[in-house]
Every structure is written in structure tokens, then in C-alpha cells.
Amino acid sequence: MLGVLPGLLALRRAIAEQLQQHDIALLDRLGTYAFAAWNAHLLWLSSGGAENALKPLLTEAAALRENLLGDAEALRRRRPRRR
């Protein structure tokens, strides 16, 4: 969001004209909202939330990967060789 914000603000007048029924002040506050979301994300990352949330997923993914590799190996062994 922060990367495209300058381009959006450059189009402010056109946006306001096209979307007259919408509150243009929301566009004016978009940078504040983006920084607030970024700050919340950084706080969550620094709290260890990312690691805690990913740990069960990684455990499940490792087990699924092992099953898939085993199935693929079994299929490879059963496939007749082509000449």
C-alpha cells in the first residue's frame, strides 16, 4: 500500500470526481491506515506470534510431505518402464 500511495494521491482529484458518493477523506487517511497496519504487523512479528502460529502448520506440512514423497516413490516403482 505504501508503495502505491503516492500514485493514488496524484489521482485524488479524478478519484473524487468519479466517486462523488464516497467520502474522499478515507483516501486522505489511507497513508495513516497503512502505517497503522504495518506497525501492528511488526508488533505481532516481534512478539513471536509468527513463530507460534507457524509451528503447528510446519509440523503438519512435514508429515504431509513425507506421505507425498512415499506415495510418489511407490508410484515410480510400480510404473512400467518404457522402451
N, CA, C and O atoms as a GROMACS GRO file, in nm:
protein
  332
    1MET      N    1   0.082  -0.118   0.000
    1MET     CA    2   0.000   0.000   0.000
    1MET      C    3   0.087   0.125   0.000
    1MET      O    4   0.062   0.219  -0.075
    2LEU      N    5   0.189   0.124   0.085
    2LEU     CA    6   0.273   0.243   0.093
    2LEU      C    7   0.344   0.272  -0.038
    2LEU      O    8   0.375   0.387  -0.069
    3GLY      N    9   0.370   0.169  -0.116
    3GLY     CA   10   0.436   0.188  -0.244
    3GLY      C   11   0.349   0.255  -0.349
    3GLY      O   12   0.398   0.331  -0.432
    4VAL      N   13   0.219   0.228  -0.346
    4VAL     CA   14   0.129   0.286  -0.446
    4VAL      C   15   0.060   0.412  -0.397
    4VAL      O   16  -0.008   0.480  -0.475
    5LEU      N   17   0.076   0.445  -0.270
    5LEU     CA   18   0.007   0.562  -0.214
    5LEU      C   19   0.037   0.691  -0.289
    5LEU      O   20  -0.056   0.766  -0.318
    6PRO      N   21   0.162   0.722  -0.322
    6PRO     CA   22   0.187   0.847  -0.396
    6PRO      C   23   0.111   0.853  -0.528
    6PRO      O   24   0.060   0.959  -0.566
    7GLY      N   25   0.104   0.742  -0.598
    7GLY     CA   26   0.030   0.739  -0.725
    7GLY      C   27  -0.119   0.762  -0.705
    7GLY      O   28  -0.183   0.831  -0.783
    8LEU      N   29  -0.173   0.702  -0.599
    8LEU     CA   30  -0.315   0.723  -0.569
    8LEU      C   31  -0.343   0.868  -0.533
    8LEU      O   32  -0.442   0.926  -0.577
    9LEU      N   33  -0.256   0.925  -0.452
    9LEU     CA   34  -0.277   1.065  -0.412
    9LEU      C   35  -0.265   1.158  -0.532
    9LEU      O   36  -0.331   1.262  -0.536
   10ALA      N   37  -0.182   1.123  -0.630
   10ALA     CA   38  -0.172   1.204  -0.752
   10ALA      C   39  -0.303   1.200  -0.830
   10ALA      O   40  -0.333   1.292  -0.906
   11LEU      N   41  -0.379   1.093  -0.813
   11LEU     CA   42  -0.508   1.079  -0.882
   11LEU      C   43  -0.626   1.124  -0.796
   11LEU      O   44  -0.741   1.096  -0.829
   12ARG      N   45  -0.598   1.192  -0.686
   12ARG     CA   46  -0.702   1.229  -0.589
   12ARG      C   47  -0.819   1.302  -0.654
   12ARG      O   48  -0.935   1.268  -0.628
   13ARG      N   49  -0.790   1.401  -0.736
   13ARG     CA   50  -0.898   1.479  -0.798
   13ARG      C   51  -0.986   1.391  -0.887
   13ARG      O   52  -1.108   1.401  -0.881
   14ALA      N   53  -0.925   1.305  -0.969
   14ALA     CA   54  -1.002   1.216  -1.056
   14ALA      C   55  -1.083   1.117  -0.974
   14ALA      O   56  -1.198   1.086  -1.007
   15ILE      N   57  -1.024   1.066  -0.867
   15ILE     CA   58  -1.096   0.973  -0.780
   15ILE      C   59  -1.216   1.042  -0.717
   15ILE      O   60  -1.326   0.986  -0.713
   16ALA      N   61  -1.196   1.163  -0.669
   16ALA     CA   62  -1.305   1.238  -0.605
   16ALA      C   63  -1.418   1.265  -0.704
   16ALA      O   64  -1.535   1.257  -0.668
   17GLU      N   65  -1.383   1.297  -0.829
   17GLU     CA   66  -1.485   1.323  -0.931
   17GLU      C   67  -1.564   1.196  -0.966
   17GLU      O   68  -1.686   1.202  -0.983
   18GLN      N   69  -1.495   1.085  -0.977
   18GLN     CA   70  -1.559   0.959  -1.016
   18GLN      C   71  -1.639   0.895  -0.903
   18GLN      O   72  -1.737   0.825  -0.927
   19LEU      N   73  -1.598   0.920  -0.784
   19LEU     CA   74  -1.662   0.856  -0.669
   19LEU      C   75  -1.723   0.961  -0.576
   19LEU      O   76  -1.692   0.965  -0.457
   20GLN      N   77  -1.809   1.045  -0.632
   20GLN     CA   78  -1.865   1.156  -0.555
   20GLN      C   79  -1.947   1.111  -0.436
   20GLN      O   80  -1.957   1.184  -0.337
   21GLN      N   81  -2.005   0.992  -0.441
   21GLN     CA   82  -2.088   0.947  -0.330
   21GLN      C   83  -2.003   0.889  -0.216
   21GLN      O   84  -2.057   0.858  -0.109
   22HIS      N   85  -1.872   0.875  -0.236
   22HIS     CA   86  -1.785   0.820  -0.133
   22HIS      C   87  -1.710   0.930  -0.060
   22HIS      O   88  -1.687   1.038  -0.115
   23ASP      N   89  -1.675   0.903   0.063
   23ASP     CA   90  -1.603   1.001   0.147
   23ASP      C   91  -1.457   1.005   0.104
   23ASP      O   92  -1.382   0.912   0.132
   24ILE      N   93  -1.416   1.113   0.038
   24ILE     CA   94  -1.278   1.127  -0.011
   24ILE      C   95  -1.179   1.137   0.105
   24ILE      O   96  -1.059   1.115   0.084
   25ALA      N   97  -1.225   1.169   0.223
   25ALA     CA   98  -1.136   1.176   0.340
   25ALA      C   99  -1.075   1.039   0.370
   25ALA      O  100  -0.967   1.031   0.428
   26LEU      N  101  -1.143   0.933   0.331
   26LEU     CA  102  -1.087   0.798   0.350
   26LEU      C  103  -0.957   0.782   0.271
   26LEU      O  104  -0.861   0.722   0.320
   27LEU      N  105  -0.955   0.837   0.149
   27LEU     CA  106  -0.832   0.834   0.070
   27LEU      C  107  -0.724   0.918   0.137
   27LEU      O  108  -0.607   0.879   0.137
   28ASP      N  109  -0.762   1.030   0.192
   28ASP     CA  110  -0.665   1.117   0.258
   28ASP      C  111  -0.601   1.049   0.379
   28ASP      O  112  -0.487   1.077   0.413
   29ARG      N  113  -0.675   0.959   0.443
   29ARG     CA  114  -0.624   0.891   0.562
   29ARG      C  115  -0.562   0.755   0.530
   29ARG      O  116  -0.521   0.683   0.622
   30LEU      N  117  -0.555   0.718   0.403
   30LEU     CA  118  -0.506   0.588   0.364
   30LEU      C  119  -0.362   0.563   0.410
   30LEU      O  120  -0.328   0.452   0.450
   31GLY      N  121  -0.278   0.664   0.403
   31GLY     CA  122  -0.140   0.651   0.450
   31GLY      C  123  -0.134   0.618   0.598
   31GLY      O  124  -0.056   0.534   0.640
   32THR      N  125  -0.217   0.686   0.677
   32THR     CA  126  -0.222   0.660   0.821
   32THR      C  127  -0.266   0.516   0.847
   32THR      O  128  -0.210   0.448   0.932
   33TYR      N  129  -0.368   0.472   0.773
   33TYR     CA  130  -0.417   0.334   0.790
   33TYR      C  131  -0.308   0.233   0.753
   33TYR      O  132  -0.290   0.132   0.822
   34ALA      N  133  -0.236   0.260   0.645
   34ALA     CA  134  -0.131   0.168   0.600
   34ALA      C  135  -0.019   0.160   0.704
   34ALA      O  136   0.029   0.051   0.735
   35PHE      N  137   0.023   0.274   0.758
   35PHE     CA  138   0.126   0.273   0.861
   35PHE      C  139   0.078   0.203   0.988
   35PHE      O  140   0.156   0.132   1.052
   36ALA      N  141  -0.047   0.221   1.023
   36ALA     CA  142  -0.102   0.154   1.142
   36ALA      C  143  -0.103   0.003   1.122
   36ALA      O  144  -0.069  -0.072   1.214
   37ALA      N  145  -0.142  -0.043   1.004
   37ALA     CA  146  -0.142  -0.186   0.975
   37ALA      C  147  -0.001  -0.243   0.975
   37ALA      O  148   0.022  -0.353   1.025
   38TRP      N  149   0.092  -0.168   0.920
   38TRP     CA  150   0.232  -0.210   0.918
   38TRP      C  151   0.287  -0.218   1.060
   38TRP      O  152   0.355  -0.314   1.095
   39ASN      N  153   0.256  -0.120   1.142
   39ASN     CA  154   0.301  -0.120   1.280
   39ASN      C  155   0.244  -0.240   1.356
   39ASN      O  156   0.316  -0.306   1.430
   40ALA      N  157   0.116  -0.268   1.338
   40ALA     CA  158   0.055  -0.383   1.404
   40ALA      C  159   0.121  -0.513   1.358
   40ALA      O  160   0.142  -0.603   1.439
   41HIS      N  161   0.152  -0.522   1.231
   41HIS     CA  162   0.219  -0.641   1.178
   41HIS      C  163   0.357  -0.657   1.241
   41HIS      O  164   0.395  -0.767   1.281
   42LEU      N  165   0.433  -0.549   1.250
   42LEU     CA  166   0.567  -0.556   1.309
   42LEU      C  167   0.560  -0.592   1.458
   42LEU      O  168   0.644  -0.668   1.506
   43LEU      N  169   0.462  -0.539   1.528
   43LEU     CA  170   0.445  -0.575   1.669
   43LEU      C  171   0.413  -0.723   1.684
   43LEU      O  172   0.465  -0.790   1.774
   44TRP      N  173   0.329  -0.775   1.596
   44TRP     CA  174   0.294  -0.917   1.601
   44TRP      C  175   0.416  -1.004   1.571
   44TRP      O  176   0.438  -1.105   1.638
   45LEU      N  177   0.496  -0.964   1.472
   45LEU     CA  178   0.616  -1.041   1.440
   45LEU      C  179   0.713  -1.040   1.557
   45LEU      O  180   0.771  -1.144   1.590
   46SER      N  181   0.733  -0.925   1.619
   46SER     CA  182   0.830  -0.916   1.728
   46SER      C  183   0.782  -0.986   1.855
   46SER      O  184   0.863  -1.014   1.943
   47SER      N  185   0.653  -1.014   1.865
   47SER     CA  186   0.600  -1.082   1.983
   47SER      C  187   0.620  -1.233   1.975
   47SER      O  188   0.589  -1.305   2.070
   48GLY      N  189   0.670  -1.281   1.863
   48GLY     CA  190   0.684  -1.424   1.844
   48GLY      C  191   0.558  -1.486   1.788
   48GLY      O  192   0.549  -1.608   1.775
   49GLY      N  193   0.461  -1.405   1.755
   49GLY     CA  194   0.334  -1.456   1.704
   49GLY      C  195   0.350  -1.535   1.576
   49GLY      O  196   0.280  -1.634   1.555
   50ALA      N  197   0.440  -1.491   1.488
   50ALA     CA  198   0.459  -1.561   1.362
   50ALA      C  199   0.513  -1.700   1.386
   50ALA      O  200   0.466  -1.798   1.327
   51GLU      N  201   0.612  -1.711   1.474
   51GLU     CA  202   0.671  -1.841   1.504
   51GLU      C  203   0.569  -1.932   1.571
   51GLU      O  204   0.559  -2.050   1.536
   52ASN      N  205   0.495  -1.880   1.665
   52ASN     CA  206   0.395  -1.960   1.735
   52ASN      C  207   0.283  -2.006   1.642
   52ASN      O  208   0.234  -2.118   1.654
   53ALA      N  209   0.243  -1.921   1.548
   53ALA     CA  210   0.136  -1.956   1.455
   53ALA      C  211   0.183  -2.056   1.351
   53ALA      O  212   0.103  -2.138   1.304
   54LEU      N  213   0.309  -2.051   1.314
   54LEU     CA  214   0.360  -2.138   1.208
   54LEU      C  215   0.399  -2.276   1.257
   54LEU      O  216   0.397  -2.372   1.180
   55LYS      N  217   0.435  -2.289   1.382
   55LYS     CA  218   0.487  -2.416   1.432
   55LYS      C  219   0.393  -2.533   1.405
   55LYS      O  220   0.439  -2.634   1.351
   56PRO      N  221   0.263  -2.525   1.440
   56PRO     CA  222   0.175  -2.639   1.410
   56PRO      C  223   0.159  -2.665   1.260
   56PRO      O  224   0.147  -2.780   1.218
   57LEU      N  225   0.159  -2.558   1.181
   57LEU     CA  226   0.147  -2.575   1.036
   57LEU      C  227   0.269  -2.645   0.978
   57LEU      O  228   0.257  -2.730   0.890
   58LEU      N  229   0.388  -2.609   1.027
   58LEU     CA  230   0.509  -2.673   0.978
   58LEU      C  231   0.514  -2.820   1.017
   58LEU      O  232   0.559  -2.904   0.938
   59THR      N  233   0.468  -2.852   1.136
   59THR     CA  234   0.463  -2.992   1.179
   59THR      C  235   0.371  -3.072   1.087
   59THR      O  236   0.406  -3.180   1.042
   60GLU      N  237   0.253  -3.018   1.061
   60GLU     CA  238   0.158  -3.086   0.972
   60GLU      C  239   0.214  -3.097   0.831
   60GLU      O  240   0.200  -3.201   0.766
   61ALA      N  241   0.276  -2.990   0.782
   61ALA     CA  242   0.330  -2.989   0.646
   61ALA      C  243   0.441  -3.094   0.632
   61ALA      O  244   0.450  -3.160   0.528
   62ALA      N  245   0.524  -3.109   0.734
   62ALA     CA  246   0.633  -3.208   0.726
   62ALA      C  247   0.576  -3.348   0.714
   62ALA      O  248   0.626  -3.429   0.635
   63ALA      N  249   0.472  -3.379   0.790
   63ALA     CA  250   0.410  -3.512   0.782
   63ALA      C  251   0.346  -3.534   0.645
   63ALA      O  252   0.359  -3.642   0.588
   64LEU      N  253   0.277  -3.434   0.593
   64LEU     CA  254   0.215  -3.445   0.461
   64LEU      C  255   0.321  -3.465   0.352
   64LEU      O  256   0.302  -3.543   0.259
   65ARG      N  257   0.431  -3.393   0.365
   65ARG     CA  258   0.540  -3.404   0.268
   65ARG      C  259   0.595  -3.546   0.266
   65ARG      O  260   0.619  -3.603   0.160
   66GLU      N  261   0.616  -3.602   0.384
   66GLU     CA  262   0.667  -3.739   0.392
   66GLU      C  263   0.572  -3.837   0.325
   66GLU      O  264   0.616  -3.927   0.252
   67ASN      N  265   0.441  -3.821   0.348
   67ASN     CA  266   0.342  -3.909   0.284
   67ASN      C  267   0.345  -3.895   0.132
   67ASN      O  268   0.342  -3.994   0.059
   68LEU      N  269   0.351  -3.771   0.085
   68LEU     CA  270   0.352  -3.748  -0.059
   68LEU      C  271   0.478  -3.806  -0.124
   68LEU      O  272   0.471  -3.865  -0.231
   69LEU      N  273   0.593  -3.789  -0.060
   69LEU     CA  274   0.716  -3.845  -0.114
   69LEU      C  275   0.711  -3.997  -0.118
   69LEU      O  276   0.755  -4.060  -0.214
   70GLY      N  277   0.656  -4.056  -0.012
   70GLY     CA  278   0.641  -4.201  -0.009
   70GLY      C  279   0.549  -4.251  -0.119
   70GLY      O  280   0.578  -4.350  -0.185
   71ASP      N  281   0.437  -4.182  -0.139
   71ASP     CA  282   0.343  -4.220  -0.245
   71ASP      C  283   0.406  -4.205  -0.382
   71ASP      O  284   0.389  -4.290  -0.469
   72ALA      N  285   0.480  -4.096  -0.402
   72ALA     CA  286   0.545  -4.074  -0.532
   72ALA      C  287   0.649  -4.182  -0.558
   72ALA      O  288   0.661  -4.229  -0.671
   73GLU      N  289   0.722  -4.220  -0.457
   73GLU     CA  290   0.823  -4.325  -0.474
   73GLU      C  291   0.757  -4.458  -0.508
   73GLU      O  292   0.806  -4.532  -0.593
   74ALA      N  293   0.645  -4.491  -0.441
   74ALA     CA  294   0.573  -4.615  -0.471
   74ALA      C  295   0.522  -4.614  -0.613
   74ALA      O  296   0.531  -4.716  -0.683
   75LEU      N  297   0.468  -4.502  -0.659
   75LEU     CA  298   0.419  -4.493  -0.797
   75LEU      C  299   0.533  -4.508  -0.897
   75LEU      O  300   0.516  -4.571  -1.002
   76ARG      N  301   0.647  -4.451  -0.866
   76ARG     CA  302   0.762  -4.462  -0.956
   76ARG      C  303   0.805  -4.608  -0.968
   76ARG      O  304   0.839  -4.654  -1.077
   77ARG      N  305   0.804  -4.680  -0.858
   77ARG     CA  306   0.845  -4.822  -0.862
   77ARG      C  307   0.744  -4.907  -0.939
   77ARG      O  308   0.785  -5.004  -1.003
   78ARG      N  309   0.618  -4.875  -0.935
   78ARG     CA  310   0.514  -4.956  -0.999
   78ARG      C  311   0.497  -4.924  -1.148
   78ARG      O  312   0.440  -5.004  -1.222
   79ARG      N  313   0.545  -4.810  -1.191
   79ARG     CA  314   0.528  -4.769  -1.330
   79ARG      C  315   0.612  -4.858  -1.421
   79ARG      O  316   0.732  -4.877  -1.398
   80PRO      N  317   0.549  -4.913  -1.526
   80PRO     CA  318   0.629  -4.995  -1.618
   80PRO      C  319   0.729  -4.908  -1.693
   80PRO      O  320   0.702  -4.793  -1.726
   81ARG      N  321   0.842  -4.966  -1.720
   81ARG     CA  322   0.945  -4.890  -1.793
   81ARG      C  323   0.910  -4.885  -1.941
   81ARG      O  324   0.863  -4.983  -1.999
   82ARG      N  325   0.933  -4.771  -2.000
   82ARG     CA  326   0.906  -4.755  -2.144
   82ARG      C  327   1.034  -4.781  -2.222
   82ARG      O  328   1.145  -4.754  -2.176
   83ARG      N  329   1.015  -4.834  -2.339
   83ARG     CA  330   1.131  -4.860  -2.426
   83ARG      C  331   1.117  -4.788  -2.555
   83ARG      O  332   1.205  -4.798  -2.641
   0.00000   0.00000   0.00000
